[in-house]
Every structure is written in C-alpha cells, then in structure tokens.
Amino acid sequence: MRRLLALTMLAGAASLAAQEPSAAVTPDTSWIAPGDAVRITADSLGLKDWHGHYVAALPDSVVVRGADGAERRIPLWQINEFLVNHGNRPPQGQAGMGAVIGGLAGAGIGVLVGTHGDNSGCVAEGATILDCTSDQYKDGAIGLGIGLLVGAGVGALIRITPWQYVPIIPPPEVATRLTPRGDPALVLAFRF
C-alpha cells in the first residue's frame, strides 16, 4: 500500500512539474525592458560576448535580437554570462574615480617630495600620517590638488558602458531513486 501511495505521489509530482514551468528557472528580468542592450556568453553555442537586444524571457530560455534583426532563443542552461545595459545608456566618463586615484597618488608623491631626501616626519620608520612635518603636509596638499585635476581629466577620457550582471538560476534536476528499504523517492538536485 505504501509503495502504491509513493508511486502515485511521484507520478502526480512529475505531471505537475511537466505542466507548470518553475518560476525559479526564469532569469530575473522584471527590471529588463524589451529593447535593452544585452551581452551574452554561451560557450556551447559559440557565443562569446555576443551583443544584441532583449526581446522576452520564457520559462526555459531568453529571446534576443541580433544586429542583423534575427531573433534567437537561447536556452538558459547554455548561458554562461548575461549582462544588460538598462535603457541603453551611453558610455560614461570616469572623472570621479580618476580624481580619487589621481588625488591619492598626487598626495603620496607630494609627501615624498616634501621629505627633501631625509628619513624624517611621516616617512620615518614606524611613523604615522600624524607625524608628518609641515613641509610634508603642504607638499602633500599641493600634490593632492594636482592629482585631483589630472586624475579627473584622464578619468573623463575613459568611457565605460554601464553593464549589469543578470543572475540566472538553473532549473532543478528531478530524478527517482530507491531508498535503502526499496521504496521509490523523488529527488530534486539544485546546481549553484
């Protein structure tokens, strides 16, 4: 009787799984609009950093349109990487990041210039930033200002497209196994 009940439950679970696609299979595309630029890597399909536009998400695949206008249906399990550019934003300059890096580098160089070749102030062994001499602070501030300006200028010339990673959850694998007592059991395996 227990085996019949287990087999009935197993058959019911299998038929439900076959009828309703799992919501966990679909990538989180709630914030991706049709027409957004996408970059897809699917090694098994020969796609390496392929550029196209998002069309729709299906329970087991994603539909995209290439530069040639043809639509492709790519199975989720074959996608290695999925990136999206929300709203097709143009490449953005990196002036802020350049200013931070340039400012830090300029301040460090300024402090070293302010030491005048001796091992004193904040460059002495075991010293901290609080041990700097007034010349080191002054030259560090000058270096900081120059580094901020140069770094911001160089960063503004470096333009990066704002791609964002879209996580894709693979579907669970369903299998039947026999327990040690010989009863059938339904097994779900999740890949991470």
PAZAPA-4460 file (N, C-alpha, C; in steps of 0.05 Angstrom, whole numbers, plus 32768, in hexadecimal, padded with zeros to 4 digits):
% residues 192
    n_x    n_y    n_z   ca_x   ca_y   ca_z    c_x    c_y    c_z   seq   type   mol
   8010   7FE8   8000   8000   8000   8000   8011   8019   8000     1      M     A
   8027   8019   8010   8039   8030   8012   8047   8035   7FF7     2      R     A
   804E   801F   7FEA   805C   8022   7FD0   8048   802E   7FBB     3      R     A
   802F   8025   7FBC   801C   8030   7FA9   8017   804E   7FAF     4      L     A
   8016   8055   7FC8   8012   8071   7FD0   802A   8082   7FC7     5      L     A
   8043   8077   7FCB   805B   8086   7FC3   805C   8089   7FA4     6      A     A
   8055   8074   7F96   8055   8076   7F78   8040   8089   7F6F     7      L     A
   8029   808A   7F7B   8014   809D   7F74   801E   80BA   7F78     8      T     A
   802A   80BF   7F8F   8035   80D9   7F95   804B   80E1   7F82     9      M     A
   805B   80CE   7F7B   8071   80D3   7F68   8066   80DA   7F4D    10      L     A
   8052   80CB   7F44   8046   80D1   7F2A   8038   80EC   7F2A    11      A     A
   802B   80F2   7F40   801E   810C   7F41   8032   8123   7F41    12      G     A
   8048   8120   7F50   805C   8135   7F50   8069   8139   7F34    13      A     A
   806D   8122   7F27   8079   8124   7F0C   8067   8131   7EF8    14      A     A
   804C   812B   7EFA   803A   8138   7EE8   8037   8156   7EED    15      S     A
   8037   815E   7F07   8037   817A   7F0D   804F   8189   7F03    16      L     A
   8067   817C   7F07   807F   8188   7EFE   807F   818B   7EDF    17      A     A
   8073   8178   7ED1   8072   817A   7EB4   805E   818F   7EAA    18      A     A
   8049   8194   7EBA   8035   81A7   7EB1   803C   81C4   7EB7    19      Q     A
   8046   81CA   7ECE   804C   81E5   7ED6   806A   81EA   7ED7    20      E     A
   8074   81FD   7EC7   8090   8203   7EC8   8096   8210   7EE3    21      P     A
   80AD   820A   7EED   80B6   8215   7F07   80BD   8232   7F04    22      S     A
   80B4   8244   7F16   80BC   8260   7F14   80D9   8264   7F1A    23      A     A
   80E6   8251   7F28   8102   8254   7F2F   8114   8250   7F17    24      A     A
   8109   8245   7F01   8119   8240   7EEA   811E   825A   7EDA    25      V     A
   810A   826C   7EDA   810C   8284   7ECA   8120   8298   7ED7    26      T     A
   8130   82A5   7EC7   8142   82B9   7ED3   8132   82D1   7EDE    27      P     A
   813D   82DF   7EF0   8130   82F6   7EFC   8130   830D   7EE7    28      D     A
   811B   830D   7ED6   811A   8320   7EC0   8105   8335   7EC6    29      T     A
   80FB   8337   7EDF   80E6   834A   7EE6   80EF   8367   7EE1    30      S     A
   8109   836B   7EE2   8113   8386   7EDF   8121   838A   7EC4    31      W     A
   811E   8377   7EB2   8129   8379   7E97   8112   837F   7E84    32      I     A
   8115   8395   7E75   8100   839D   7E62   8106   8392   7E46    33      A     A
   80F2   838B   7E37   80F7   8383   7E1B   8106   839A   7E0D    34      P     A
   811B   8392   7DFE   812B   83A5   7DF0   8145   83AC   7DFE    35      G     A
   8148   83A5   7E18   8161   83AA   7E26   8177   839A   7E1A    36      D     A
   818F   83A6   7E18   81A6   8399   7E0D   81AF   8383   7E20    37      A     A
   81B7   836C   7E15   81C1   8355   7E25   81DB   834B   7E19    38      V     A
   81EB   833F   7E2B   8203   8331   7E23   8201   8315   7E2E    39      R     A
   8204   8301   7E1D   8200   82E5   7E26   8219   82D5   7E1E    40      I     A
   8221   82C4   7E31   8236   82B1   7E2B   8229   8295   7E2F    41      T     A
   8229   8285   7E1B   821F   826A   7E1B   8234   8259   7E0C    42      A     A
   8247   824E   7E1B   825D   8240   7E0E   8254   8229   7DFD    43      D     A
   8240   821A   7E06   8237   8202   7DF7   822A   820A   7DDC    44      S     A
   8221   8223   7DDA   8215   822C   7DC0   8229   823D   7DB0    45      L     A
   8241   8240   7DBA   8255   8250   7DAC   8252   826D   7DAE    46      G     A
   8242   8276   7DC2   823E   8293   7DC6   8251   829C   7DDC    47      L     A
   8263   82AF   7DD5   8275   82BA   7DE8   8271   82D8   7DE8    48      K     A
   8266   82E3   7DFE   8261   8300   7E00   8250   830A   7DE9    49      D     A
   823B   82FA   7DE3   8229   8301   7DCC   8217   8318   7DD4    50      W     A
   8214   832C   7DC2   8204   8343   7DC7   81EA   8341   7DB8    51      H     A
   81D4   8349   7DC6   81BA   8349   7DBA   81A7   835A   7DCB    52      G     A
   818D   8355   7DC8   8178   8364   7DD7   8164   8350   7DE2    53      H     A
   815C   8355   7DFA   8149   8343   7E08   812D   8346   7DFC    54      Y     A
   8120   832E   7DF8   8104   832E   7DEE   80F1   8324   7E03    55      V     A
   80F6   830C   7E0E   80E5   8300   7E22   80F2   82E9   7E31    56      A     A
   80E7   82E2   7E49   80F1   82CC   7E58   80DB   82B6   7E58    57      A     A
   80E3   829E   7E52   80D2   8287   7E53   80DA   8276   7E6C    58      L     A
   80CA   8263   7E74   80D1   8253   7E8B   80EC   8245   7E8A    59      P     A
   80F4   823E   7E72   810D   822F   7E70   8122   823C   7E5D    60      D     A
   811C   8254   7E53   812E   8261   7E40   8129   827F   7E40    61      S     A
   813B   828D   7E32   8138   82A9   7E2E   8138   82AF   7E10    62      V     A
   8127   82C1   7E07   8126   82C8   7DEA   8134   82E3   7DE7    63      V     A
   8147   82E4   7DD4   8156   82FC   7DCF   8157   8301   7DB1    64      V     A
   815C   831A   7DA9   815E   8322   7D8D   817B   832B   7D88    65      R     A
   8187   8320   7D73   81A2   8327   7D6C   81A3   8340   7D5B    66      G     A
   81BB   8349   7D53   81BF   8361   7D43   81B3   835D   7D27    67      A     A
   81B1   8344   7D1E   81A5   833E   7D04   8186   833E   7D04    68      D     A
   817A   8342   7D1C   815D   8343   7D1E   8150   8328   7D23    69      G     A
   8160   8312   7D22   8155   82F8   7D26   8153   82F2   7D44    70      A     A
   813C   82E5   7D4C   8138   82DE   7D68   8144   82C3   7D6E    71      E     A
   8150   82C0   7D86   815B   82A7   7D8F   814E   829F   7DA9    72      R     A
   814A   8286   7DAD   8140   827B   7DC6   8157   826B   7DD2    73      R     A
   8162   8275   7DE8   8179   8269   7DF5   8170   825B   7E0F    74      I     A
   8174   8241   7E11   816D   8233   7E2A   817E   823D   7E41    75      P     A
   8171   8240   7E58   817F   824B   7E70   8196   8239   7E79    76      L     A
   8193   821F   7E76   81A8   820E   7E80   81C1   8210   7E70    77      W     A
   81C0   821C   7E58   81D8   821F   7E47   81E5   823B   7E4B    78      Q     A
   81D9   824D   7E5A   81E4   8268   7E5E   81F8   8267   7E75    79      I     A
   8210   8270   7E6F   8225   8273   7E84   8224   828E   7E91    80      N     A
   821E   82A3   7E81   821D   82BE   7E8C   8208   82CE   7E7D    81      E     A
   81F9   82DE   7E8C   81E3   82EE   7E81   81E6   830A   7E8D    82      F     A
   81EC   831E   7E7C   81EF   833A   7E85   81DB   834B   7E76    83      L     A
   81D1   8360   7E84   81BE   8372   7E78   81C6   838F   7E7C    84      V     A
   81C0   83A0   7E69   81C3   83BD   7E6B   81A8   83C9   7E6D    85      N     A
   819E   83CF   7E85   8183   83DA   7E89   817F   83F4   7E7A    86      H     A
   816C   83F6   7E69   8166   840E   7E5B   817A   8416   7E46    87      G     A
   818C   8403   7E3F   81A0   8408   7E2B   81B0   8422   7E30    88      N     A
   81B8   8425   7E49   81C7   843D   7E50   81E2   843E   7E41    89      R     A
   81EA   8456   7E39   8204   8458   7E2B   821B   8454   7E3E    90      P     A
   8233   844F   7E33   824A   844D   7E44   824E   8466   7E55    91      P     A
   8256   8462   7E6E   8259   8478   7E81   8276   847C   7E88    92      Q     A
   827D   8496   7E8B   8298   849D   7E94   829D   8495   7EB1    93      G     A
   82B6   8492   7EB8   82BD   8489   7ED3   82CD   849F   7EE1    94      Q     A
   82C3   84B8   7EE0   82D1   84CE   7EEC   82D4   84CB   7F0A    95      A     A
   82BF   84C2   7F17   82BF   84BF   7F34   82D4   84AB   7F3E    96      G     A
   82D4   8494   7F31   82E7   847F   7F38   8303   8488   7F32    97      M     A
   8307   8496   7F1B   8321   84A0   7F14   832B   84B5   7F28    98      G     A
   8319   84C6   7F32   8320   84DA   7F45   8329   84CE   7F5F    99      A     A
   831B   84B9   7F68   8323   84AB   7F81   833F   849E   7F7E   100      V     A
   8343   8490   7F69   835D   8482   7F65   8373   8497   7F61   101      I     A
   836E   84AB   7F50   8382   84BF   7F4C   8388   84CF   7F65   102      G     A
   8374   84D6   7F75   8378   84E4   7F8E   8389   84D5   7FA2   103      G     A
   8383   84BB   7FA5   8392   84AB   7FB8   83B0   84A8   7FAE   104      L     A
   83B3   84A3   7F95   83CE   84A1   7F8A   83DD   84BC   7F8C   105      A     A
   83D0   84D2   7F86   83DC   84EC   7F88   83E3   84F3   7FA5   106      G     A
   83D2   84ED   7FB8   83D8   84F2   7FD4   83F0   84E2   7FDD   107      A     A
   83F2   84C9   7FD5   8409   84B9   7FDD   8423   84C3   7FD1   108      G     A
   8422   84CA   7FB8   843A   84D5   7FAB   8441   84F0   7FB8   109      I     A
   842D   8501   7FBE   8433   851A   7FCB   8440   8517   7FE6   110      G     A
   8437   8503   7FF6   8444   84FE   8010   8461   84F6   800C   111      V     A
   8466   84E5   7FF8   8481   84DC   7FF3   8493   84F3   7FEA   112      L     A
   8488   8505   7FDA   8497   851D   7FD2   849D   852F   7FE9   113      V     A
   848A   8530   7FFC   848E   8541   8014   84A1   8537   8028   114      G     A
   84AB   851E   8025   84BE   8513   8038   84DB   851D   8033   115      T     A
   84E0   8528   801B   84FA   8533   8014   8510   851F   8017   116      H     A
   850B   8506   8011   851F   84F2   8011   8527   84E6   802C   117      G     A
   851E   84F1   8042   8525   84E5   805B   850F   84D3   8065   118      D     A
   8514   84C4   8079   8502   84B0   8084   84F4   84BB   809C   119      N     A
   84E5   84D0   8099   84D8   84DD   80B0   84BA   84DF   80AC   120      S     A
   84AD   84E9   80C0   8490   84ED   80BF   8481   84D3   80BC   121      G     A
   846E   84D3   80AA   845C   84BB   80A7   8468   84A5   8096   122      C     A
   8480   84A9   808B   848D   8494   807C   84A2   8485   808C   123      V     A
   84A6   848E   80A5   84B9   8480   80B7   84AD   8465   80BF   124      A     A
   84BF   8453   80C7   84B6   8438   80CE   84A3   8439   80E6   125      E     A
   848C   842C   80E4   8479   842B   80F9   8468   8444   80FC   126      G     A
   846B   8458   80EB   845B   8471   80ED   8440   846D   80E0   127      A     A
   842D   847E   80E8   8412   847E   80DC   840E   8499   80CD   128      T     A
   83F7   849C   80C1   83F0   84B4   80B2   83F0   84CC   80C4   129      I     A
   83EB   84C8   80DE   83EA   84DE   80F1   8406   84E9   80F7   130      L     A
   841B   84DA   80F0   8436   84E3   80F6   8443   84F3   80DF   131      D     A
   8434   84FA   80CB   843F   850A   80B4   8447   8526   80BE   132      C     A
   845B   8530   80B0   8464   854B   80B5   8452   855E   80A6   133      T     A
   8454   8578   80AC   8443   858C   809E   844A   858D   8081   134      S     A
   8463   8589   8079   846A   8588   805C   845D   8570   804E   135      D     A
   845D   855A   805C   8451   8542   8050   8432   8546   804D   136      Q     A
   8425   8551   8061   8409   8557   805E   8403   856A   8047   137      Y     A
   8414   8580   8045   8410   8594   8030   8414   8587   8014   138      K     A
   842A   8579   8011   842F   856C   7FF7   841B   8556   7FF1   139      D     A
   8412   8548   8006   83FD   8534   8002   83E3   8540   7FF8   140      G     A
   83DC   8558   8003   83C3   8566   7FFB   83C6   8570   7FDE   141      A     A
   83DE   857A   7FD7   83E2   8583   7FBB   83E0   856B   7FA8   142      I     A
   83ED   8554   7FB0   83EB   853C   7F9F   83CF   8532   7F9D   143      G     A
   83C0   8534   7FB3   83A4   852B   7FB2   8394   853C   7F9E   144      L     A
   8397   8556   7F9E   8389   8567   7F8C   8390   8561   7F6F   145      G     A
   83AA   855F   7F69   83B3   8559   7F4E   83A9   853D   7F45   146      I     A
   83AB   852A   7F58   83A1   850E   7F51   8383   850D   7F4C   147      G     A
   8374   851D   7F5C   8357   851E   7F57   8350   8528   7F3B   148      L     A
   835E   853E   7F33   8358   8549   7F19   8361   8537   7F02   149      L     A
   8379   852C   7F04   8383   851B   7EEF   8373   8501   7EEE   150      V     A
   836D   84F6   7F05   835D   84DD   7F06   8341   84E0   7EFC   151      G     A
   8334   84F7   7F02   8319   84FC   7EF8   831A   84FF   7EDA   152      A     A
   832E   850D   7ECF   8330   8510   7EB2   8335   84F6   7EA4   153      G     A
   8347   84E5   7EAE   834C   84CC   7EA1   8333   84BA   7EA4   154      V     A
   8327   84BA   7EBC   830F   84A9   7EC0   82F8   84B1   7EAE   155      G     A
   82F5   84CB   7EA8   82DF   84D4   7E96   82E3   84C9   7E7A   156      A     A
   82FC   84C4   7E72   8302   84BA   7E58   82FD   849C   7E56   157      L     A
   82FD   848E   7E6D   82F7   8471   7E6D   82D9   846D   7E6F   158      I     A
   82CD   8461   7E5B   82B0   845E   7E5A   82A9   8440   7E5C   159      R     A
   8297   843A   7E6E   828F   841E   7E73   8271   841C   7E71   160      I     A
   8268   8407   7E62   824B   8402   7E60   8242   83F4   7E79   161      T     A
   822C   83FD   7E85   8222   83F3   7E9F   8213   83D8   7E9C   162      P     A
   8222   83C2   7E9A   8216   83A7   7E99   8210   839D   7EB5   163      W     A
   81FA   838F   7EB8   81F4   8382   7ED2   81EF   8365   7ECD   164      Q     A
   81F8   8355   7EE0   81F6   8338   7EE0   81D9   832F   7EE7   165      Y     A
   81CE   831D   7ED7   81B3   8312   7EDD   81B7   82F5   7EE6   166      V     A
   81AF   82EF   7EFF   81B2   82D3   7F09   819D   82C1   7EFC   167      P     A
   81A6   82A9   7EF4   8194   8296   7EE8   8195   827D   7EFA   168      I     A
   817E   8275   7F04   817C   825D   7F16   8176   8245   7F05   169      I     A
   8187   8231   7F05   8182   8219   7EF5   816A   8209   7F00   170      P     A
   815C   81FB   7EEF   8145   81EB   7EF9   814E   81D4   7F0A   171      P     A
   813E   81CB   7F1D   8145   81B4   7F2D   8144   819B   7F1B   172      P     A
   8155   8188   7F22   8154   816E   7F13   8144   815B   7F24   173      E     A
   8131   814D   7F17   811F   813B   7F25   8127   811F   7F1D   174      V     A
   8129   810D   7F31   812F   80F1   7F2C   8121   80E0   7F41   175      A     A
   811E   80C7   7F3B   8113   80B4   7F4E   8128   80A1   7F57   176      T     A
   8128   809B   7F70   813C   8088   7F7C   812D   8076   7F8E   177      R     A
   8139   805F   7F94   812E   804D   7FA8   813C   8052   7FC2   178      L     A
   812C   8052   7FD8   8137   8055   7FF2   8144   803B   7FFA   179      T     A
   8154   803A   8010   8160   8021   8019   814C   800A   801E   180      P     A
   8133   8012   8024   811F   7FFE   8029   8111   7FF5   800F   181      R     A
   8118   8002   7FF8   810D   7FFA   7FDF   80F5   800B   7FD6   182      G     A
   80EE   8020   7FE6   80D7   8031   7FDF   80E1   8046   7FCB   183      D     A
   80CF   804D   7FB8   80D7   8062   7FA4   80D6   807E   7FB2   184      P     A
   80E8   808F   7FAA   80E9   80AA   7FB5   80EF   80BE   7F9E   185      A     A
   80E4   80D6   7FA1   80E8   80EB   7F8D   80FF   80FC   7F98   186      L     A
   8113   8101   7F87   812B   8110   7F8F   812D   8129   7F7E   187      V     A
   8130   8141   7F8B   8135   815A   7F7D   8152   8162   7F82   188      L     A
   8161   8168   7F6D   817C   8171   7F70   817E   818D   7F64   189      A     A
   818A   819F   7F74   818D   81BB   7F6C   81AB   81C1   7F67   190      F     A
   81B1   81CD   7F50   81CD   81D5   7F4A   81D1   81F2   7F51   191      R     A
   81E8   81F8   7F5C   81EE   8214   7F64   8207   821C   7F56   192      F     A
***
